[in-house]
Amino acid sequence: MDKSHVEKLNWIDEIHEDVRYGLKAKVILDEYSDYQRITIIESNRYGKGLLLDSCWMTAEFQEKHYHEALVHPALCSANDIKRVLIIGGGDGGTAKECLRHKQIKNLDLIEIDNRVIEVCQEYLPGIGSYAWKDPRLNIKIEDGITWVSNAHENSYDVIIVDGSDPKGPAKGLFNRNFYENCKRILKPGGVFATQSESPESFFKIHIEMVQIIREVFNFADPLYGWVPMYPSGWWSWTFASKESPIYLNPMKERADQIKEECEIWSIRWQQGAFHAMPAFVERALEK
């Protein structure tokens, strides 16, 4: 960036519970779709980024912190990974990480807001990268809640929920009925994965999510990491399965296929992240 551009940068903040989480950047797109406000910014620190309804979603130099943590614990541990479902994920980052796995034959991406996909393909093409042209990717512009309700039993080897915070079009992704349908359409030996908010900034939501998912699936555990641009910077992802906690044991042969392309995820990192539950969260989950 030249100096004339730097001078035009302003602070852009996500405000959550009296705390500002900001980045100095320039707004290059700000519009409303049929579902939400979509904002694209350009910064020195994190490159171009996306906000939905004024909440940070992703950025070019941050996305791997989030997407690798969401995808690879599930895809390296499920018994099979031929058929995978993504709910949300319109920026393409989750799809890109999934399609690093050659065993995937079919990847359904269900995004309610087509404009998010269009904007990300135009302004953030590197986040989805090759995924957008991969023939294994099937994009459906539909409501993910309805899709899961209508899908046949035992349809998918892995289900990944890449939704925004529990408001607006993503609100219905955070309830028992949705999780029960995900369990119904998950194959035996499959893994369910979802982002599960910050244990600091969204403590109540985080605890409730983990508790409900455990009740529905029988086996579920949160993994803790960081996405510096998100509220508090401290984030979580929760993984679940029906028969046993297979998500805790990634297969080395699958990990070996992708490890050189990963910046954050590795088997060692995953082992530590699953054991990084703080005492106050452990006590809350035991109540």
Wavefront OBJ file of the C-alpha trace (Angstrom):
o trace
v 0.000 0.000 0.000
v 1.240 3.499 -0.817
v 1.226 6.356 1.694
v -1.815 8.018 0.141
v -3.816 4.877 0.838
v -2.559 4.579 4.403
v -3.742 8.119 5.147
v -7.307 7.125 4.222
v -7.467 4.271 6.737
v -9.927 4.573 9.630
v -10.731 2.423 12.628
v -13.400 -0.183 11.897
v -14.807 -1.824 15.004
v -16.975 -4.723 16.011
v -18.595 -3.644 19.277
v -19.594 -6.419 21.640
v -20.704 -5.929 25.243
v -18.982 -2.561 25.678
v -15.715 -3.723 24.116
v -14.407 -2.604 20.731
v -12.502 -5.042 18.514
v -11.012 -2.894 15.791
v -8.774 -2.806 12.793
v -7.437 0.190 10.932
v -8.664 -0.216 7.380
v -10.423 1.252 4.387
v -13.981 0.254 3.459
v -14.114 -0.807 -0.184
v -17.651 -2.216 -0.235
v -20.615 -1.686 2.075
v -24.061 -2.903 1.019
v -27.152 -4.758 2.160
v -28.230 -8.094 0.698
v -31.668 -9.584 1.255
v -30.360 -11.035 4.530
v -27.629 -8.876 6.031
v -25.140 -6.041 5.754
v -22.003 -7.038 3.860
v -18.803 -5.036 4.279
v -15.411 -5.561 2.649
v -12.405 -3.756 4.085
v -8.735 -3.479 3.159
v -6.067 -3.219 5.839
v -2.307 -3.228 6.141
v -2.271 -5.794 8.950
v -4.682 -8.507 7.788
v -5.276 -7.701 4.119
v -8.820 -7.601 2.799
v -11.532 -8.787 5.149
v -15.254 -9.462 5.463
v -17.790 -8.264 8.030
v -21.423 -9.391 8.178
v -23.794 -7.136 10.107
v -20.716 -5.290 11.419
v -19.161 -8.462 12.876
v -15.740 -9.725 11.793
v -15.954 -12.881 9.689
v -12.634 -13.432 7.967
v -9.589 -11.787 6.430
v -6.885 -12.849 4.007
v -4.140 -13.122 6.633
v -6.357 -14.525 9.411
v -8.569 -17.111 7.769
v -6.320 -20.113 8.319
v -6.515 -19.674 12.111
v -10.228 -20.380 11.819
v -10.693 -22.686 8.842
v -7.917 -25.174 9.592
v -9.151 -25.602 13.163
v -12.720 -26.220 11.990
v -11.982 -28.652 9.166
v -9.010 -30.905 9.785
v -9.847 -32.463 13.170
v -13.051 -33.761 11.554
v -11.693 -34.806 8.175
v -8.638 -36.518 9.622
v -10.674 -38.651 12.021
v -14.010 -39.687 10.472
v -14.166 -43.285 9.277
v -14.871 -42.135 5.739
v -14.930 -38.690 4.105
v -16.431 -39.292 0.676
v -19.533 -37.141 1.301
v -19.146 -33.897 3.253
v -21.648 -31.143 4.057
v -20.865 -27.502 4.858
v -23.600 -25.281 6.259
v -22.657 -21.644 5.646
v -19.086 -20.967 4.609
v -19.866 -18.508 1.826
v -16.334 -17.092 1.879
v -15.014 -20.419 0.558
v -12.318 -20.970 3.193
v -13.864 -24.076 4.717
v -14.439 -25.569 1.276
v -10.817 -24.901 0.336
v -9.517 -26.707 3.421
v -11.908 -29.618 2.853
v -10.851 -30.084 -0.750
v -7.222 -30.544 0.242
v -8.414 -34.056 1.153
v -8.351 -36.136 -2.013
v -10.712 -38.765 -0.571
v -13.656 -36.378 -0.785
v -15.916 -37.218 -3.707
v -18.805 -34.817 -3.037
v -18.841 -31.560 -1.053
v -22.206 -29.815 -0.620
v -21.969 -26.166 0.452
v -25.312 -24.750 1.595
v -25.257 -20.947 1.791
v -28.426 -18.900 2.277
v -26.986 -15.639 0.929
v -25.665 -15.862 -2.612
v -24.376 -12.292 -2.396
v -21.805 -13.340 0.218
v -20.367 -15.846 -2.254
v -20.347 -13.301 -5.093
v -18.639 -10.633 -3.000
v -16.017 -13.030 -1.639
v -15.237 -14.398 -5.084
v -14.694 -10.845 -6.324
v -12.859 -9.233 -3.408
v -11.419 -12.192 -1.451
v -10.665 -14.754 -4.174
v -7.686 -16.235 -2.335
v -9.777 -17.438 0.603
v -11.822 -19.843 -1.515
v -9.069 -20.131 -4.131
v -9.207 -23.362 -6.171
v -12.294 -24.605 -4.333
v -14.627 -22.513 -6.467
v -13.591 -24.415 -9.606
v -13.277 -27.880 -8.076
v -15.911 -30.185 -9.653
v -16.447 -31.896 -6.300
v -17.983 -28.702 -4.871
v -21.767 -28.361 -5.197
v -23.069 -24.937 -4.140
v -26.719 -24.733 -3.110
v -28.259 -21.340 -2.363
v -30.686 -22.541 0.265
v -31.440 -22.352 3.967
v -29.103 -24.773 5.741
v -31.689 -25.510 8.429
v -34.197 -26.619 5.788
v -31.541 -28.611 3.940
v -30.611 -30.574 7.056
v -34.293 -31.165 7.867
v -34.972 -32.601 4.406
v -31.797 -34.642 3.908
v -31.994 -38.418 4.084
v -30.817 -40.310 7.147
v -27.116 -41.261 7.095
v -26.374 -38.925 4.179
v -22.961 -37.521 5.119
v -19.646 -38.712 6.511
v -18.810 -35.280 7.927
v -21.007 -32.253 8.666
v -19.354 -28.860 9.191
v -21.268 -25.828 10.428
v -19.476 -22.623 9.447
v -22.031 -20.078 10.584
v -21.739 -16.577 11.937
v -22.844 -15.512 15.428
v -26.342 -16.612 16.581
v -28.353 -13.786 15.078
v -29.806 -12.918 11.689
v -29.738 -15.753 9.129
v -27.465 -17.891 11.363
v -29.712 -17.822 14.430
v -31.367 -21.182 13.749
v -28.015 -22.994 13.642
v -27.740 -22.833 17.435
v -30.580 -25.024 18.699
v -31.342 -28.614 19.653
v -33.619 -29.381 16.695
v -30.909 -28.431 14.224
v -28.313 -30.580 16.006
v -30.712 -33.537 16.155
v -31.211 -33.358 12.403
v -27.452 -33.202 11.906
v -27.107 -36.346 14.014
v -29.843 -38.058 11.978
v -28.139 -37.419 8.640
v -24.615 -38.209 9.899
v -23.377 -41.658 8.923
v -22.082 -44.123 11.536
v -18.438 -43.336 12.157
v -19.022 -39.755 11.063
v -17.969 -36.498 12.704
v -19.934 -33.294 13.266
v -18.005 -30.001 13.580
v -19.089 -26.462 14.358
v -17.581 -23.175 15.391
v -18.721 -22.634 18.969
v -17.927 -19.008 19.793
v -15.499 -17.511 22.295
v -15.459 -18.880 25.860
v -14.677 -15.326 26.983
v -16.806 -13.033 24.819
v -19.713 -15.448 24.324
v -19.402 -17.549 27.475
v -23.090 -18.403 27.970
v -23.621 -19.322 24.310
v -20.441 -21.391 24.273
v -21.410 -23.422 27.346
v -24.957 -23.978 26.122
v -23.737 -25.118 22.699
v -21.317 -27.672 24.105
v -23.867 -28.984 26.592
v -26.623 -29.412 23.991
v -24.313 -31.016 21.439
v -23.098 -33.472 24.080
v -26.679 -34.357 24.959
v -27.625 -34.889 21.308
v -24.555 -36.740 20.023
v -23.392 -38.511 23.207
v -19.773 -37.563 22.529
v -18.640 -33.950 22.031
v -15.619 -31.861 23.004
v -14.526 -28.275 22.375
v -11.150 -27.423 20.922
v -9.616 -24.035 21.810
v -7.481 -21.791 19.659
v -7.235 -18.207 18.555
v -8.503 -15.948 15.792
v -6.898 -12.595 16.686
v -9.447 -10.448 14.823
v -12.465 -11.989 16.624
v -13.905 -10.717 19.928
v -11.305 -11.516 22.632
v -9.149 -13.328 20.043
v -9.912 -16.586 21.847
v -12.153 -18.974 19.948
v -13.548 -22.500 20.041
v -14.718 -25.265 17.743
v -16.733 -28.256 18.943
v -16.596 -31.761 17.479
v -19.068 -34.574 18.034
v -19.788 -38.166 17.059
v -22.383 -40.788 17.894
v -20.382 -43.877 18.841
v -17.112 -42.687 20.387
v -14.901 -39.550 20.477
v -13.078 -40.502 17.282
v -12.371 -36.815 16.541
v -9.672 -36.940 19.248
v -7.574 -39.362 17.177
v -6.577 -38.053 13.740
v -5.289 -40.586 11.227
v -1.622 -40.006 10.489
v -1.938 -40.983 6.840
v -4.568 -38.306 6.247
v -2.641 -35.723 8.236
v 0.492 -36.453 6.214
v -1.352 -35.584 2.996
v -2.159 -32.034 4.106
v 0.307 -31.070 6.838
v 2.728 -29.205 4.572
v -0.098 -26.902 3.454
v -1.245 -26.055 6.978
v -0.055 -23.010 8.900
v -1.874 -23.696 12.181
v -3.243 -27.233 12.341
v -1.107 -30.288 13.042
v -1.676 -33.425 15.075
v 0.438 -31.962 17.871
v -1.452 -28.644 17.821
v -4.785 -30.460 17.866
v -3.816 -32.597 20.855
v -2.910 -29.496 22.835
v -5.992 -27.568 21.716
v -8.382 -30.283 22.902
v -6.662 -30.204 26.318
v -6.699 -26.419 26.627
v -10.044 -26.156 28.424
v -9.753 -23.585 31.238
v -10.947 -24.457 34.736
v -13.938 -22.082 34.694
v -15.281 -23.689 31.503
v -14.757 -27.190 32.892
v -16.680 -26.279 36.033
v -19.532 -24.736 34.028
v -19.863 -27.810 31.820
v -19.988 -30.099 34.873
v -22.998 -28.315 36.375
l 1 2 3 4 5 6 7 8 9 10 11 12 13 14 15 16 17 18 19 20 21 22 23 24 25 26 27 28 29 30 31 32 33 34 35 36 37 38 39 40 41 42 43 44 45 46 47 48 49 50 51 52 53 54 55 56 57 58 59 60 61 62 63 64 65 66 67 68 69 70 71 72 73 74 75 76 77 78 79 80 81 82 83 84 85 86 87 88 89 90 91 92 93 94 95 96 97 98 99 100 101 102 103 104 105 106 107 108 109 110 111 112 113 114 115 116 117 118 119 120 121 122 123 124 125 126 127 128 129 130 131 132 133 134 135 136 137 138 139 140 141 142 143 144 145 146 147 148 149 150 151 152 153 154 155 156 157 158 159 160 161 162 163 164 165 166 167 168 169 170 171 172 173 174 175 176 177 178 179 180 181 182 183 184 185 186 187 188 189 190 191 192 193 194 195 196 197 198 199 200 201 202 203 204 205 206 207 208 209 210 211 212 213 214 215 216 217 218 219 220 221 222 223 224 225 226 227 228 229 230 231 232 233 234 235 236 237 238 239 240 241 242 243 244 245 246 247 248 249 250 251 252 253 254 255 256 257 258 259 260 261 262 263 264 265 266 267 268 269 270 271 272 273 274 275 276 277 278 279 280 281 282 283 284 285 286 287
